[in-house]
Amino acid sequence: MKRQIITNDGRKVQILRVPYYYQSESDWLCFVFSLKMCLDYFKNIYQSDFIRSNTPNKSVDELKHLTHTGQFMGTRVDDSLVNELSREIPSIKFSLDEKCSINTLLDNFNKNLPAIVLYNCSYMLYEEEGPGHAGVIIGILDDNDLILHNPWLGPEVLVKWKDFQKGWELEYNKVVIMKPETQTKLEV
C-alpha cells in the first residue's frame, strides 16, 4: 500500500499509493477531488477484499451531488456531511476531527489510511488569507513535513510542517478521518 519516493530536497519517504486527480479549472472542487482520491484508494488499492468490494465507484458528478458542493462555493465540511458520507458509503466510517494534532495524522498514516486535511492554502503559501482548501495526506516525514496530493497544486507535494500549520490553524486544524468498516451492519 506504500511506495518510496525521494522528495525534491533529497529525502526518502514512504507514501500511500493514493491515486491523484487534478481538479482542473474548478477551484471549488478540492474536497470532491480529495474524496475521490481516497475512495479510489479504498476501492482499488486498500488490502481488504471486504472494503474493496463494498466501496462504491463514484464519479466526480456523483460526489458533487453527495457532498452538496455548490459552484463557486465549494463544500461545507461539517458533522452533517461526514454523517451523510458514512450512511452513503457504509464500508467507511467518516469522522471530522476539529482539533486534530500531528499525532492523529501519524496514527492514521501508520495504519495506511489517507486523511483529508482542510487548510488555507493561500495563507500557507503567501501568508494571505484565502478560501479554505482540501488535500490528501499521503506521507509524513520524520520532522512532520507532509506529502500531500493537492488537487490544485499537484501530486506528491512536499509541505514543510511549519508552513502547513499556519494555514491549518486558520481552518481550526480540521481533518476528515476515514476508517474502514470491516463488519457489516445488521438492519433491524
C-alpha positions as CSV (number, residue, x, y, z in Angstrom):
1,M,0.0,0.0,0.0
2,K,3.0,2.3,0.2
3,R,5.9,3.1,-2.1
4,Q,9.1,5.1,-1.6
5,I,9.8,8.4,-3.3
6,I,12.5,10.9,-3.0
7,T,11.4,14.4,-2.1
8,N,12.6,17.5,-4.1
9,D,15.0,18.1,-1.2
10,G,16.5,14.6,-1.5
11,R,14.8,12.8,1.4
12,K,13.4,9.3,1.1
13,V,9.8,8.8,2.3
14,Q,7.1,6.1,2.1
15,I,3.8,7.3,0.7
16,L,0.4,5.8,0.3
17,R,-0.5,4.7,-3.2
18,V,-3.5,7.0,-3.4
19,P,-4.4,7.9,-7.0
20,Y,-4.1,11.6,-7.9
21,Y,-6.8,13.6,-9.7
22,Y,-6.3,17.2,-10.8
23,Q,-9.3,19.4,-10.1
24,S,-8.7,21.4,-13.4
25,E,-10.4,24.7,-13.8
26,S,-12.8,24.5,-10.9
27,D,-11.2,25.8,-7.8
28,W,-14.2,25.0,-5.7
29,L,-13.9,21.2,-6.2
30,C,-10.9,20.4,-4.0
31,F,-12.9,18.5,-1.4
32,V,-14.7,16.5,-4.1
33,F,-11.4,15.5,-5.8
34,S,-9.8,14.7,-2.5
35,L,-12.7,12.5,-1.6
36,K,-12.5,10.8,-5.0
37,M,-8.8,10.1,-4.5
38,C,-9.5,8.5,-1.1
39,L,-12.4,6.4,-2.3
40,D,-10.5,5.1,-5.3
41,Y,-7.6,4.2,-2.9
42,F,-10.1,2.1,-0.8
43,K,-11.8,0.7,-3.9
44,N,-8.7,-0.3,-5.9
45,I,-5.6,-0.4,-3.6
46,Y,-6.5,-1.0,0.1
47,Q,-5.7,-4.5,1.2
48,S,-9.1,-5.7,2.3
49,D,-11.3,-7.6,0.0
50,F,-14.4,-6.6,2.0
51,I,-13.5,-2.9,1.8
52,R,-12.6,-3.1,-1.9
53,S,-15.8,-4.8,-2.9
54,N,-18.0,-2.7,-0.7
55,T,-16.7,0.8,-1.6
56,P,-18.7,2.3,-4.4
57,N,-17.1,3.6,-7.5
58,K,-18.4,7.2,-7.5
59,S,-17.9,9.7,-10.3
60,V,-17.0,13.4,-9.7
61,D,-20.5,14.4,-10.5
62,E,-22.0,11.9,-8.1
63,L,-19.6,13.1,-5.4
64,K,-20.6,16.7,-6.1
65,H,-24.2,15.8,-5.5
66,L,-23.5,13.6,-2.5
67,T,-21.4,16.4,-0.8
68,H,-23.8,19.2,-1.8
69,T,-20.9,21.0,-3.4
70,G,-22.0,24.3,-4.9
71,Q,-20.5,26.1,-7.9
72,F,-18.1,28.8,-6.7
73,M,-19.0,28.0,-3.0
74,G,-17.3,24.6,-2.5
75,T,-18.2,22.1,0.1
76,R,-19.4,22.8,3.6
77,V,-17.5,20.2,5.6
78,D,-19.3,19.6,8.9
79,D,-20.7,16.8,11.1
80,S,-23.8,16.6,9.0
81,L,-21.7,15.9,5.8
82,V,-19.5,13.2,7.4
83,N,-22.6,11.5,8.8
84,E,-24.2,11.5,5.4
85,L,-20.9,10.1,3.8
86,S,-20.9,7.3,6.4
87,R,-24.5,6.5,5.6
88,E,-24.0,6.5,1.8
89,I,-20.6,4.8,1.9
90,P,-21.1,2.2,4.6
91,S,-17.8,0.4,4.0
92,I,-16.0,3.5,5.5
93,K,-16.7,5.4,8.7
94,F,-16.1,9.1,8.2
95,S,-15.4,11.5,11.1
96,L,-14.5,15.1,11.4
97,D,-11.7,16.0,13.9
98,E,-11.9,19.7,14.5
99,K,-8.8,19.9,16.8
100,C,-6.6,17.4,15.1
101,S,-2.9,17.0,16.0
102,I,0.1,15.6,14.2
103,N,-0.2,12.5,16.4
104,T,-3.6,11.7,14.9
105,L,-2.3,12.3,11.4
106,L,0.7,10.0,12.1
107,D,-1.5,7.3,13.6
108,N,-3.8,7.3,10.6
109,F,-0.8,7.2,8.2
110,N,0.8,4.4,10.1
111,K,-2.4,2.4,9.6
112,N,-2.2,3.0,5.8
113,L,-5.2,5.4,5.9
114,P,-5.2,8.6,4.0
115,A,-6.8,11.7,5.6
116,I,-8.3,14.8,4.0
117,V,-6.9,17.9,5.6
118,L,-8.7,21.3,5.5
119,Y,-6.4,24.2,5.4
120,N,-5.9,27.7,4.0
121,C,-3.6,27.1,1.1
122,S,-3.2,30.8,0.2
123,Y,-2.1,31.6,3.7
124,M,0.3,28.6,3.8
125,L,1.9,29.7,0.5
126,Y,1.7,33.5,0.6
127,E,0.6,34.5,4.1
128,E,-2.5,36.0,2.6
129,E,-5.8,34.6,3.8
130,G,-7.9,33.0,1.2
131,P,-10.6,30.4,0.9
132,G,-10.4,27.0,2.6
133,H,-8.8,24.2,0.7
134,A,-8.6,20.4,0.9
135,G,-5.8,17.9,0.2
136,V,-5.0,14.3,1.0
137,I,-2.1,13.3,3.3
138,I,-0.2,10.5,1.6
139,G,3.1,10.8,3.5
140,I,4.7,12.1,6.7
141,L,8.5,12.6,7.2
142,D,10.4,12.3,10.5
143,D,10.2,16.0,11.1
144,N,6.4,16.1,10.4
145,D,6.8,17.6,7.0
146,L,3.9,16.3,4.9
147,I,3.5,14.9,1.4
148,L,0.1,15.9,0.1
149,H,-1.9,15.2,-3.0
150,N,-3.1,18.7,-3.5
151,P,-5.8,18.7,-6.2
152,W,-4.9,22.2,-7.3
153,L,-1.1,22.3,-6.9
154,G,-0.2,18.7,-7.9
155,P,0.6,15.2,-6.7
156,E,3.2,14.4,-4.0
157,V,3.7,18.0,-2.9
158,L,6.2,18.4,-0.1
159,V,4.9,20.8,2.5
160,K,7.0,22.0,5.5
161,W,5.2,21.4,8.8
162,K,5.8,24.9,10.0
163,D,4.2,26.3,6.8
164,F,1.3,23.9,6.8
165,Q,0.5,24.7,10.5
166,K,-0.1,28.3,9.6
167,G,-2.7,27.5,7.0
168,W,-4.2,24.6,9.0
169,E,-4.8,26.7,12.1
170,L,-6.9,29.2,10.2
171,E,-9.2,26.2,9.4
172,Y,-9.2,25.1,13.0
173,N,-6.9,22.1,12.4
174,K,-9.8,20.2,10.7
175,V,-9.3,16.8,9.1
176,V,-11.7,14.2,7.7
177,I,-10.7,10.8,9.0
178,M,-11.8,7.6,7.2
179,K,-11.7,4.3,8.9
180,P,-12.7,1.1,7.1
181,E,-15.8,-0.7,8.5
182,T,-14.9,-4.4,8.5
183,Q,-18.2,-5.5,9.9
184,T,-21.5,-5.5,8.1
185,K,-24.3,-3.7,9.9
186,L,-27.4,-5.6,10.6
187,E,-30.6,-3.8,9.7
188,V,-33.4,-4.3,12.3
